[in-house]
Amino acid sequence: MTTQFDSVQSYLDQGLRGSWYPVLASWEVSSNPVGITRLGEQIVLWRDRDGGLHALEDRCPHRGARLSLGWNLGDRIACWYHGVEVGGDGEVRDVPAVDRCPLVGQKCLRAYPVQEAHGAVFVYFGVLADDAPVELAFPPELADSEQYSNFLCTAAWKCNYQYALENVMDPMHGSYLHSASHSMAEGDRKADMVLEATEHGFMFRKSSQMGVNFDWVEYGHTGAGWMRLSIPYKQRFGPGGHFWIIGMVVPEDEDNCRVFFWRIRQVQGWQRDMWRFMYRNRLEQLHWDVLEQDRIVLENLAPQARDHEYLYQHDVGLSRLRRMMQKEAKQHLARINAARTENAQ
């Protein structure tokens, strides 16, 4: 069943589908089933005996109990309530309390495509439940693990995911909100901004300053939506040149999201070991402090903040992102409504 949406914005507030999203860090899914809410949908994830990942609707087809409260049986999960066993493909494998139960063999639950990459678990959310997943690719700073080394940080924020995306699509806030940061204390506090098309999306940058502060950000979509930026680092912060960040955001529901930031340096050999040591021992807390400043501001925005904005030239990037997402949302809703009409006939 497809969810009913009142408007393009109500659809967007739950999450733009047709994409892969990071939903958890890899270490968060072990032997026990894990229940999550993403894009307003309840999902259970678990690993089989070979470490492979499975993702299903978090709902027993018998009485609706949460499967995430149940037992991991490897290639299937057993409901705690009555022991009903459901495979990773959504098919009921056994109902141990009843002989020859008609539920056995029926595909009763939605199974989600799932894969693991760069320390995160990715789930594909189709516009329609049976949509085949698109190919998932990553920016070179993540894809090239020999040239680059990264740490993943993830946090839950109590705000709509669109605000978290738009926060990154706003280089100018670094000179103000993060002005006391070890990496964003320098450069002009006034700038003209320029928007440029890229292969996978667009870049929004300061016209007269690059390589000094948080001076540019790129939005791209390669199966998943991501944002890329770099911040210059002084030599005392270790080898590797600029500090790269790849960011992604997954909505939980209309009021909550989960942010994923990969923090990256271009380092090899002994320099990689040196940087990873410095990061854990000196830099990580500084980066968390910056992230906390963003979280505090976004979680305390005025109610319905978007409805009362007066945007100016520094907001061209987030305006472009909104238009792109709204255009795609309209296309998705047309598909959803067409499928609903077809099913009703």
Beta strands, then each sheet from edge to edge (+ up, - down):
strand 1: 19-25
strand 2: 34-38
strand 3: 41-47
strand 4: 53-57
strand 5: 71-72
strand 6: 76-78
strand 7: 85-87
strand 8: 92-94
strand 9: 114-117
strand 10: 120-125
strand 11: 148-157
strand 12: 193-197
strand 13: 201-206
strand 14: 216-221
strand 15: 225-231
strand 16: 243-253
strand 17: 256-266
sheet 1: 1+ 10- 9+
sheet 2: 2+ 3- 4+
sheet 3: 5+ 6- 7+ 8-
sheet 4: 11+ 17- 16+ 15- 14+ 13- 12+
end
